[in-house]
């Protein structure tokens, strides 16, 4: 195996661990069987025995040529693995001819883009420098007849065929009673032979079979065998043939159960039902109604959560959809008519539901429709279907499934779950539970699914179970964005402009809005220039010149703006006013990346507990067995030379086999512990030779027992924060959160009862805050906002968005998000209300240290440049209520 090449491919293609492991297995096999027909000196059976020796589960190639299967769960990345294998076989083994089989038209067309279009976002060879100037030539089932015999020696050729096209092109036909040869076997004027002859005569043809279980039927199998490749690579998530028998040529497995257990590459499947709803005795119509209502409720929640995640993380918006599986076409039509009517959620889904089955669409059209469902501009949110989905319909935005036809628990999971497991954001879990989750609504067999989950061999035991309260699922939420006051002011001005009727008056007003917008957009981007130490420095003539120049550059990019000159002139006129107003609307938060230095790990000093180290030497023995008589077995005593080495060194050498035990850092402790262990052994053996012998015989056991005790004394010290590069200020980031669609906005002065409902609402009415709308995690936070808003000493305050600060803690694995920032006439305060019983928790204290460090550097920068000092307040929740003032909190909790 060429490990350097393997490592380069792993890195360049960013292979996930399962794919990297499968690639290494393929590379190992490529080392053990010939990949060139003219150099072949073994039979297929001899190759099988070699591979079986490496991978015992591979007992039969099941084809006329060496063929191996990678059983890899849906969504993990089989296409990327194919690209990695092709790259490796070319770079390490010189293979230049490949043939890829697709199971249907959808995957066929997708594979052509995956392998042949460098501009495509999912192009598999991105990062492979060898293919930049020697791009693989893609030959398809549609253009193969035009291929010529002459091609460059270094050219890599990838043939991609849809299996139905492949099979049909290999069947003979008749015209006017005359038998004609199959198309692929007819003479090609370009090649001087048939394309079939060309392929089968290639010295190094490797066949890759996507969804390989589709090619084990006799017709497909026979046609593939006739290609006479040197190697077959089969990829599938269901290695079962058409007769229900498992494949016999599996060399690597990363199953769905393993993917679910790892929790990295597929959605977390859940089964849901309505809490306190008993389907027994209910009509099928009532059960269906409840299931559809719950599905829509979950769908709306998921839709909001996905929108918020995209906004907060600068990702493309993902539009989820619901799949409803019906009993038959008549049932599907009835469900479609119900959902597509005013009876269902007052007509909210009219025009947003699609029925696709054999009565409405052809198979190929259905496949194309499913692919288009990933487009956010596609308005369809509910798909009604009769049969379970097939391969190629693995869209990443299927989040809710409603089976309305009877299915036992295992069938429900095996045929349904797999179709919705793909993840939309780069194929990895985000860490946000609601958008890493697939929900199957299963009211009528919920208990059966749970019972089936007890089977340790079933993938069902990897599934979590949730119930929803009826009131909760009826709550509809929407995504909302709370922009800064400066941005909100522009939005309001834009709305006024849009209402102007006179064209000339409207354009003049629009130029003013565009100028103001341009200034506010540019200001935070110029916080690195030397002239700017605080916002008011933008009033300097040289700073104004830089801002105006930046605005000019912005409007001149691309096709430019027809009114660019007028907008720039307007910007010059209103510049000072906008800067002055902007300063009043923000809190100047210094921009810095606050990160911790490297952590120091070590074992603290301790004395060994010597119980368990009373080990006695035993006589060495030799077992001898006759090759001709299996009963002829004897035990012989071994006589040692007595050279057992230094016992202390023997123990230390064994301890150094543990990856976290470093001799240079722990030499003194290792010698101490080894001597203490040896002392215990001395007490159990009377002879010095036996003492050394006991250590030699039990050195691994001794090291294991010492290491177990060492682990209890393992410590990690985090070094201080590194001095950051501080910039004067950053923009006030927007908040993105979800709100109840019905009566979800409240005035912050309203009393909410019970207080547990506070996190559900968005609160408005603020005048001193940097935004007009906020959500609060608790009533304590809401009451602190009341205090800040009504305290005469508070000039401005802010509830920072999640990405406002870059303060890292816990060895840089987590980012601290302060709850409040408050500005008074003489200082700025970072405030964290916390439950009284958690004030001394380790994570609270670590975040306090991080926050105080930020305040220290912010203060140093501000005082040097004429700004205000920063302070940190950690306040117990029971000290906060509407009747206190801000001075009370400062006097009680501000630490100097």
N, C-alpha and C positions, 0 to 999 in steps of 0.2 A: 504494500500500500504506500502510495506517495503521500506521506503525512503533510508535507508542506503545501501540496496542492489542495488537499482536503481542508486544511486550516484556512487557506486563502479563500476557498469557495464558501466555507462557513461564514467567514467575516464579510466577504463582498455581498453575499446574498442574504445576510442576516438570518441564517437558518435557525429555526427553533430547535430545541434540544432533540425532540423525537426525529425531526428531519435530518439533523446532523448524524444521529445514531444510524438511521436507515441508510444514509449515504456511505457511512463507514462500512456497513455490512456489504453494500453493493461493491465497494472498492475492494474489500477482502475477497469476495467471490471472483471479481475480475482478475485478481492475482492468481487464482487457482484453476481457471479454465481458459482455453484459448479463445481469443476474440478475432481470429482471422482464419478463414476456411483453408487457405493454402498452407497454413502452418499447423493445422489441426492434426494431432497424432493420438487423439483419444476418441473413444466412442461416447455417445450420450450417456450410456449406463455407467461408464467409468467416471464421467463428470458428475453424475448423480451421487456416486459413492463418495467422491471428494467433498461435495457440498454437504452431504448428509453427515460426514465426519465433523464438519464445522458447525452445522446447524441441524441437530438431530430431528427436529420436527419436519424437516423437508425430506419426505420419504419417496416422493414421486414427482417428476416434472409435469406429468399429465399432458405433455405435448411431445412432438417429435424432435424438439430441440431443447436445450437447457433454458428453463424458465422459472423465475422465482417470484414470490408474492410478498409485497409489503402491505400488511393489514393496518391501515391508518385511519383513525376516526375522521368523520366529516368535519370540515372546518379547520383542520390543523394545517393543511397546505400541501395537498398531493401534487398540484401543478408546479409549485415551487420546487418540490423534490424532484420532479421530472427534469426541470431545468438544471438543477444541481447535478443530477446523474449524467445528463448529456454533456455538460461542461467538463465533468471529471473524466468521462470516458474519452472525450476529445483531447484534453490536455495531457492526461496521464497515459492513455493507451492508444492514442492516434485514431480512434474511431471517428469516421466522418459521415456515416450514413445512418439515419434514424427514421423510424416509421411509427407514428403515434396514431392510435385508434381512439375515436371519441364515441360515446354511447348514443348520442343523439345530435340533432342539428344545432341545438343551443350551445352545447359544450364544444361541438366542432367549430362553430364560428368564434367562440370565445378563445379557444386554443390557438386559432390562427392569429388573433390579436395578441394573445399572451406571448407567443413565440416569435411573431413577425413584425410587430409594430413598436419600435423604440419610443414613440411618442405616447404610447398607452401607459397609463399610471401603473398598471400591473405587469408591465413587460418583465419577463422572468430573467433576462440576461443583463439587467441594469447592474453596473459595477464590474462586469466581466470585460476587462480591457482588451483581451484577445479577440472579442467579438465586435469591437468598435469598428475596426477597419476590415474585418473578415466576417461580416454579419452573416449568420446562417441563411441559406436560401430556403424559402418555404415553398413546398410543392403541395398542392391540395388536390382533393378529389374532383375539383372543377377545372384545374389547369394542367394536370399531369400529361395529357395527350400532346401538349405543345413543348414538352421538355426535350432538349437535344442531348446528344451523346457527349459533346465536347464541353468540358467544364474545367475550371482551375483545379490544380492538384490539391491545393489547400482548402478548397471549398467544403463547407459543412452543409449537408443537405438534410432537411427535416421534412419528411412526408407526413401530412396530416389528413386522415380520412375519417369520415363519418361511417360507422359500421354498416348502416343500411345501404349507403352508397357503395361501400367496399364489397358487400355481399352481392348487390345487384349487378355491379360491374364484372362480377365473376360468374354470372349465370349466362348461359347461352340463350339465344332467342331465335325466332323463326320469322322470315319474311316471305310471303307467298309460298309457304310450304318448304322454303329452303332454310336449313339450320345454319345459323351464324355463330361464329366464335364469340365468347364473352368480350366485352369492350376492352378490358385491360389486357386481354391475351391476343388482341388483333395487332397486326404489324403497324408500327408507327413510322411514318416517313421521316420523322426527325431523329429517331433512334436507330433505325435499321433493324429493329427487333421490337417485340411487344414490350409495353411497360412492365408487364408481369415478368417477362424474361429478364429484363434489366434489373428489377429489384431482386429477384431470387438468385441472380448470378453475382450480386455484390459480395465482395469478400468479407465485409464487416458490418452487415446490416443488423441493427439492434431494434427490436420492436418494444414499444412502451404501450401498455394497455390501461387506459383510464377507465375506472369502474369495471374492473376485469371480470367480475361475475357475469357480465353480459356477453362474454365471448367464450363460454364453455359449452354452448350448444353445439351439436355436431357440425352444422353447416359453417358456422363461424370458425370453429376449431380447425376444421379441415382446410379452409381457405388460408388461415394464418400459418398452419403447418407448411403449406405449399410455398410460402415466402422463403422458407429455408434460412431463417436468421441465425446468427451466431449466439444470440442471447435474447431472452424475453424478460421484461420487467413488468410485472402486473401490480396494479395499485387498486385497492378497494377498501371500503369500510365494512363490507359484508362478504367475507370470503366463503360463500356458500354457492354451490352450482345450482343449475336449474332443477336438479333432482333432490335438492335439500341436503346434499352432502358437503362437508367442509373441504376446502382446498387441502391438498397434500404437499404443497410446495411453499409453505409460508416460512420465511426466514427472519421476519421482523414484525412485531406487533406493537401498536400503540392504540389500544382499543378505546371505545367510548367510555367504558368504566374507568380506565386509567386517566383519560382526559378529564373526566368529571372529578376524579379524586385529586388531580393536580390543580384543578381550578384556574387554568391559565388561558386556554385557547378556545373554549366553548362556553356558551351561556349556561347558567345554573338553572336546570329545569325544575319547575315547581308544579305541584298539583294544587288547585284551589277549589273551594266550594263555599257556598253561603253559610255563615255561622247560624246555628239554630234553625236551619231549614231541613226538614225531613222529606225526601222525595216520595217516601212510601205513601200510597193512597192518592198522590197527586196525579193529575192527568199529564200525558206526555206534552201537551201544549203548554201547560203551566211550567213544567220542568224546563222546557226549551226556552220559555220566556225569561225565567230566572237566570238560566245559564247565559243567555245573550245579554241580559242587563249587566250581569257581573263582568262579562267579557268586555263590554263597552266601558264600564267604569274603570277597569284595570287599564284598558287601552288609552283612555283619556289621561290617566295618571302617567302612564309610560310616555305618552306623547309629550306631555309637559316636561317630564324629567329629561327626556332626550333633547328637547329644545334648550333647556337650561344648561345642560352639560355642553352642548355645542357653543352656546354663547359664552360660557365661562371659560372655555378651553380653546377658543378660536378654531373650532372644528366645523365641518360642513354639517348642516342640519340633517338628521336622519328621521324620515317619516315612517313610523311603524304601521303595520297593518294586522288585521285579525283574519285568521283562516277558520271558516266554518265548514265542517265536514258533514255532509248529509247522507241519508240512507240511499236515495235514488234520485233520478232526475226530477220526478214529480215533487218529491219532498224539497229538493233544492229550489225549484221554481216557487213553491209556496213560501219558503223562508226568504227568498229574494224579494217577493212581492211585499212581505211583511216589513222587512228592513227598509225597503225603498218606498215607504209610505209615510203619511203624516201620523199614523198610529205609533210608529216607533220613534221615540225621542222627538216628537213633534216635527218630524220630517227632516231632522238634522242631517241624516245620511242619504237623503235622496240625491242620486247622481254620484254617490261615493261608494256604491256597492257593485260588485261584478260577479256574475254567475258564469263560471267556465266549466263546461263538461262537453261530452260528445254531441249534445243537442245544440250547443251554441258556438263551439269552436272546434277546429281541427287540432290534433295533437301538437303540431309544430307551431300553430298560432298561440296555443296555450302556453307553450314554453317561452315564446317571445314576450307574452304578456307578463309572465312572472318575472322575467329579467327587468322589464320596464318598471316594475313596482318599486325598485330601489331608487328611482328618480324622484327627488323631493317634489318636482312639479307635477307628478302623477297624482291626481286627486283621489284615487281609489284608496279607501281605508278598510274595506271589508271584502274579502273574497269568499265566495261560496263555491264549494267543490264537492264532487261525489266521492271520487277515489282518493286514497292517500297519495301524497306527492311522490314523484319519481326522482331519480337522480337528475341533476341539472337544474332542479328547481330549488336549490339550496340558497335562497336569497338571505341576506343578512339582516333584513328589517322585519322579519316575521317574529312577533313578540307574544302573541296570544292565539291559542288554538282552542276551538270549541267543537269537540266531537259530538254530533247529534245523532250518530248511529251507534247501535250496540257494538261493543267490543270488549273482549276480556282484558284484564289488567295488563298482561304482558304484551298483547297485540297493540293495545292503545299506546304503550310506551315505544315499543320497537318500531312501529310503523309511523308514529306521529312525531315523537320527540326529535328524532334525528333530522327532520326537515327544517327545524327552527333553531338549530344550535349555533349557526354561524354568528360571529360577532362583527358589528359594523365598523368600529373605530380601530382600523389597523389589524383586525383579527385578534385582538387581545382584550382581556377584561380591563375595565376602567377603574375598578375599585368602588364604583357607585352601585350599590346593591340592586336598585330598581332597574338600571339599564344593563345590568349583566344577567338579567333573569328572563327566562322563557316561562310563560304560564299556560298550563293546560287546565281548562275548566272541566271538572269531573264530578258533578254533584251526585249522580246516580250510582257511580261505582267508586266513590272516594275511598270508602272503607276497604273495598277489594284491592285497590291499588296499594293502600298502606299495608294490607296483609301480605301481598305479593312482595312488597319491599323487604320483608323479613328474610327472604331467601338470599343468603349471602352470595349466591352465584349470579343473581340478577343485577342488571344495572339499576334497577329501581331502588336499591338500597343506597344509591348515591343521590337520590332526589329528596329535596326538602318539601315540607307540606305546610300550607298556610290556609287560614280561614279569614273571611272578611265579614265584618259586621254589616248588616243591611243598611244602616244609616251611613256608614262610611263609604260604601260603594256607590251610594247615590250622589255623593259630593263630587261635583265636576270642578276641576281646577284648570287654570290657564297660566301660561308663562307670561311674566311681565318684567319689564326692565325699568329700573329707576336710574335715570341718568343724573349727572351732576347739575347743579343749579345753572351753571354757565351754558351747558348743552340744552337744558330745558328752556331757557330763555330764547335760544335760537329756534328751537322747535315751535314755540309760540309765535315768534315773529314770522316764521315761514308760513304758518297757518294763516296769518293775516294777509301775507302776500298772495297766497293762493286764492284768497277771496276777492282780490282786486280785479275789476273787469277791464278797465282801461289798459290797453297794451303797453303804452309808453310809461304810464305811471307804474304799472306792474313790473316792468323791466328795471326801472330805476330802484324800486324797493327791493327787487331781487338782488341787484348788484350790492346793495347795502348789507343784506343778509349774508351773501356769499363772502363779502369782505370780512365781516365780523367772524364768520365761521372759519375762514382761512387764518386769521390772526390767532384765534383760540387754539386751532389745530397745531399751529407752528410753535407757539410759545413753549410747551413742554419738551419739544424735540431739540431746543437750543440751550438746554441747561448745562451743556458741556463747555460752552465757549467761555474763555477766561473773564470776559466782562460781566458775566452774570453770576452773582452770588446769592441773590434773592429776587423775587418777582419784580419789586419796584425798580431794579436795575434795568429792566426793559424800557424804562423811560429815557434812558441815555440815548443820545443821537446815534452813536455807533451801533447800539443794540437794535434800534429801530431800523437802521439801514440793513442789517443782516436779516431781520424778520421779513422786510419788504422784498429783499432779494430772493429769499426762500419761497415766498408766495409767487413771485414771478416765475421761478423755475417750475413750481408745481403746476401752474396754469399753462405753461408751454410744453409740458410733456404730452406725448401722444398727439392727438389731433388738436389739442388746445381748446380754448373757450373763445367763442366769437366776441365776448364782452370782457376779455381778460384785461385790456388796458383800462377800461372803466372801473373794473373791480379793484385793480391795483391802486388807481387814483383814490377811490373811495377808502381803501385800507389806509392810505397815507393820511387822509383827512380825519378818520375816526380813531386812529391808532391809540393816542394817549387816553382817550375816554374808555376804550375797550380794556386796555391794560389796567387802568385804575379800578374799573368795575370787576375785572377778573380777580384782582387781588382780594377784593372784599368777599368774593364768593368761594374762595378755597382756603384750606389750611395748608401752609407750606410744609409738606412732609419731605424731609431729605431723602433722596434716593440712594440706597446702599444695599449691597448684597452682604448680609451678615452671616458668615459661615464659620464653623468651628474648625480648628486645626486637626491634625491627625490624632487618633485615639491611641493610647498606650495600654496594651494588654499584658498582664503579668500574673504570676502565682505568688501570693503572699506567703511569708514564712510561717511554718507550723511544724509541730512534732507529730510523727507518724503514730497512729494507733496500731500497735504491733500484733493485736489479736488477729489470727488468721495467717500468720507468717511462720508458725511452728511446723515447718516442712522437713520431712526426713528423706534422705536419699534412698533410692530403691535400686535393686540389682537390675542391670541392663540385660535384656533378653533378645533372642533372635528367633523368629518364627520361620520354619522351613517346611515347604510342601512339595511332594513329588509331582512331576508333570504327568507321569503315567498312571499313578495310583492316587486318586484324590483323598483316600483315607490315610495315606502315609504323611502325617503331619507331626512334626516334633518341635519342641522348644529348647533352645540352647542358651546357655548363659554367655553373655558377652563380657570379655575381659578388656577393661579400658586401659589406655596408655597412661591415664592419670593427668593428662594435660587439659585441664578445664578452664584455663585462663584466669584472669583476675576477676573475682566474683563481683566486686563493686562496679568495675567497668562493664561486665556482662549485663548487670541490671540497668545501668545508665543507657547503654546502647539500645536496649529494648524500649526504654522510655522515650528515646528520641524517635521511635517509629510513629509516635502520635504527632500529627501535623501541627498542633498548637504548642508543643514543647520544644523550645529553642535552647540549645546548650549555652550559648553566649549570654542570654538573658537570665538563665536559671541555674548556672553551673553550681553555685554554692548550695542552693536548696537541693539539687539532684544528688550531690555527693552526701549531703546530710541524711536524706531520706533513704538512699541506698545503704548507707552504713547502719542506720537504725533497723532496716529490714534484715540485713545480714546478721546483726546482733541477735535478733530473734531466732534466726536459723541456727546460729552457734549454740544456743541453749537447747536445741532439739537434736543435735548431732555431736557425738563424743569425739569423733576423729576429724582433724582438720581437712583431710582429703574428702571425707563425706560431706563436710560443710560446703566445700567448693563444688562437689558433685551435685548436691541438692540444688544449689543456685543454678548450675548449668542445666539441670533437668527441668527446673520449674521457673526459669527466668521470665518466660512470657506471663505465667501466672502471677509472679511477684510484681512485674511491671504493671499488669492490669490492676492489681489491688492497690498499688501505690497511686496509679493514675486516678482511680475512682476517688481517692481521698483528695488528690490535688484539685480535681474539678470543683470540690466544695470551697476551695480557696482561690478560685480564679477571679480576677478583678479586671475591670476596664476603667481607665482614667481618661476622661475627655480633656483635651488641652483647651486653653483659653481661646476665645474668638480671635480670628485674625483681623488685623486692622483693615477696615474696608476703605475703598475709594468712595468718598461722599460727594454727591451732586446736590445742588441747592434745593430742588423740588421736583416732584413728579405730578402728573395729571391725577385728578380725582377720578378713580375708576367707577364704572357703572355697576350697579347691583342687578343680578338676574335671579329672580325667584318665582315661585308659583303662588297663585292666589286663588281663593275660591271664586268660581265664576259668578255665583249668586251671593250678593251681600258680603263680598270678601274684603272690602276696604272699610276701615274704621278710623275715626278721629282719635288721635293719641290720648285725648282727654277723656274718652269713653271708658267706662268701667266694664270690664269683661268678666262675665261669670258663667261657669267656673273659670278660674285663672288658667286651668290647663288648656283652654281654647286659645290663649294668646298666640301661640306659634302658628295658628292657622290663618291669622289675619295679616293684611298689609295695613300699616298705619300711616295716616297723612296729617296735614295741618301744621307741619313744622315751619318755623320762620328762621331760626338760627342755624339749622342744620345745613350741610353741604348738598343734601338731596331733599326732595320733597316727600319721598316714600321710603319706609323701612319696615323690615320684619324683625321680630324679637324672639329669642329662644325661650324666654321666660318672662313672667310678670315683673320680676326684679329688674330686668333690663328695661322694660317698658317704663317702670317708675323712675329709674335713673334718667331716662330720656326726658321725662316730665320735669325732673329737677333741673336738668341742664337747660331746657328750653325756657324755663321761667326764672332762672337765676340771673340777677342783674350783673354779676361779675363775669358771666360767660359771654364771650363775644361770638364765637362760632363753635360748633361741635360736629362730629362726624362718626357714623358707624361705618368703618372701612369695609370695602368689598373684599372678597376672599383673596384676591390677587393684588391688593394695594401695597402690602409690605413683602419684603423678601428676607424674613428673619427665620433662620433655620436652627433646629435644636435636635436633641437625641441623636448625636453623631451625624447631623445633617440629613437625617432620614425623614424629618417632619418639618412643616412650615408653620410658624406661629401666626395666628390671625387675631389681633387685638379686637376687643369688643367696642371700645370707644376711644376717640381722640378729641380732646377738649382744648380750646384756646381761650385764654384770658388776656388781659392787657399786658401782663408781664411774663407769661409762661405758657407752655403747651404740655398737656398731660395725656399719657397713655393709661387707660383705665380698664381693669379686668374685674368685674363682679364674679364672685365664686361662692359656691355652696360652702357654708361654714365648716361642715365636716370634711371638706376636701382641701382646706387651706394648706395642709402640710403634706399633701400627696406628692410623690416624687415628680410626676409630670408637671404639676402646678409649679413646683419650685424650679424645675428646669426651664420652664417657659418664663418664669419671673426673672431668672438670671439672664436669659436671652433678651428680654424686653429692656431690662436695666442697662445691658450692654449697648443696645441700640440707642437708648436715651443718652448714654454717656457720649457716644460718638456724635450724635445729632447736636447735643449741647455744645461740644467742643467746636464743631463747625459753625454753628449759629453765633456763638459768642465772638468768634474770630471775625465774623462777617456782619455784625450788627443785628443779629437775630435774637430769638428768645430761647431760653433753656428748656430742655425736655425733662419731665419727671414721670415716674411710674407709680400707680396706685393699685394695690391688690385689696379688694374690699369684700368682706363677708356679706353674703346676701341679706342677712337679717338686720344689717345696719342701714339698709336702703329703703326709704319710703318717701311719699310725696311731701311730707311735712319738714324734711331737712333742707338745708341749703348746701351749696358746694363748699363753702368755707368750713363747714362742719366736717366734711369728708377729708379735706386737706389737713385740718388740724389733727385729725385722729389717725390718718393712715399714710400721710406723706412722710417717707423716710428720707432724711437728708444724706 
